[in-house]
Amino acid sequence: MSVVNAKIGAKQSLLQKSINAVLLLILAGLLFPVFKWAIIDAQWAGTDRCTGDGACWVFIKLRLMTFMFGFYETEELWRPSLVLALWAIAIATLFRSTYSRGLKILPAVIVLLPLLSWGLLDGRWFGLPHVETTRWGGLLLSLMITLMGLSLAFPLGLLLALGRMSDLPLIKAGSVAFVELWRGVPLIAVLFMSSVMLPLVLPPGTELDKLIRVLVGVALFTSAYLAEVIRAGLRGVPSGQAEAAAALGLMGWQRLFLVVLPQALRSVIPSLVNSFISLFKDTSLVMIVGMFDLLGTVQQANTDPYWLGYSTEGYLFAGLVYWAMCFTLSRFSMKLEQAR
Amino acid sequence: MKTLGLSLCALATVCVATSVRADTLADVKQRGYLKCGVSQGLPGFSTADKEGHWFGIDVDLCRAIAAAVLGDQSKVKYTPLSAKERFTALQSGEIDVLSRNTSYTLQRDASMGIDFAGVIYYDGQGFMLHKKLGVTSAAQLINASICINLGTTTELNVADFFRSQKIKYKLVTFEKNDEVVAAYDAGRCDVISSDQSGLYADRTKLKHPEDHVVLPEKISKEPLGPAVRHGDNRWGDIVRWTLFTMLEGEELEVGMNTMEAAEKSEKPAVRRIMGAEGELGKNLGLAPDFAKKILSQVGNYGEVFERNLGQSSPLKIDRGLNNLWSKGGLHYAMPFR
């Protein structure tokens, strides 16, 4: 009996192997032209337009700083670099520390870091040369909109989630109305409103920076989604937890912040990271309001009359950067879930 | 939601009426720099190099206005605008002048709260094909296959043109412009049709750009020009006469390269434009030598065209309709007197 089984198994695996081999060959055959274009025939060195048939990575090389930081002043590039480094350290610390410690660091990160980043990038608060927000761009801008937007949206989302579960009818109705309104409009409409409608409604003479308008729009939009994510977490915590905390003599806010919320947030980490990733990708929409994020700088570079015709290389590069960022994030969140 | 939208719109219109600045010239002088709305990137018109410096013919007009008003062509802040937000940016005062490859049309001039101040580039839809076909006129394109962008006015213009000429043709349509160019380069069609300025840009993407030619004919009218807020006539005059100064400079052969000769010139017309005679600047509320500043810091129209679009640029666009009236083109500056 077992011998027959083993034979069938061997036959199957042989068949599977040959199928695999054929598929692999077909795949290699399909991918080879891409590989030839991107690697073998590609041109890497030089400062001029390429001549060969392959990819022209010179274009990416020359424009790399623009793709990363937009048109930020070259002598001041240490500032955006520092800002990105600070965020990287903060996020790494958050993900590495134990859950309860992370929860204590979080408020400091989402309050202090956005202010510090804005101060460093803008410069005026620290007596550094002023760099206007119109010169911020590239990956820096994508990340700043995502991170600052999330930092603003998280506390607001938390309040909305609590408001929606509140017993007070006015607060509850207000939160429901807010969430449903912002979830009911597409982000692109929010961006349009903030960049096209808002300046018309503002009193004449007031000039609100376009980036701030966009940030507020993004934050309000994201807060509605975060509110629902957090609410799901809050509902998932058994009511016995709050009752037990009450039995121990904890006050209302202590029950919430020491017992219910820590458990609620832990269970929604994957959804929060999901919102993070989707917001990061959505930031490319700011292109339609005339800002140059990562994708925007790539498209802009494609209109340089001296470098026309390298859009494939540009888009491929942008895609790779987006993928690398999102993949890293989802890996991080997986680790976080395992490290309970 | 609908009512909310409507009331916001109503509110916005009210505010447009109140937020229009009456005196842009005074604002710009007080602020010390010009706020200029440009495109997010169009080869030869407005695009940024890798250091973030804007260049192109639309950008040069902004620089010329800054030179005329502030005496320094570098005092410009550029705001890249998408096609959808450009008019609102002008209406709300976010920019002083819109120099963003915008077609001068009745509807825009009359109902968008803006005024056009002239035409800086006469564009229009044209055709590009391989030199070896030996075609010299679009009327010879019998049974030609034409590559174009899907669902744009481009398609409509081609249909209208060939129907009026009673010529049979075949359309090959694509979603993206880069696909159109790639298909044409791969020989999937004989002709490619788009706005001529775009065709010249597309030509540089081909494997052998020198083998292809853009036919001189235009089958549509796309006059691109700068726009200002409706109702500020003084500011409109300044933008209009800045453009005229660049054209007049070319006609009088006064420009960046000929400044020294112009300064010594005894010709009355040259002396007037250089500010040595007459009170041309005063009438506009500008310095007497405003035109000299434009021509010495930015150059005349011919120089600007050559640098950004013409033979010294990668685009190599023929002057065609964009030549001076005296050389068979449409550009005609009103008299400086």
Interface residues (C-beta under 8 A of the other chain):
Chain A: L62 R63 M65 T66 G70 F71 Y72 T74 E132 T134 R135 G184 F192 S195 V196 M197 P199 L200 V201 L202 P203 P204 E207 M287 I288 V289 G290 M291 F292 G296 Q299 Q300 A301 N302 T303 D304 P305 Y306 L308 G309 S311 T312
Chain B: M1 L8 L11 A12 C15 V16 T18 S19 R21 Q40 G41 L42 P43 G44 T47 A48 D49 K50 E51 G52 K77 Y78 T79 P80 L81 S82 K84 E85 T88 A89 Q91 S92 G93 E94 D178 V181 A201 D202 T204 K205 S313 P314 L315
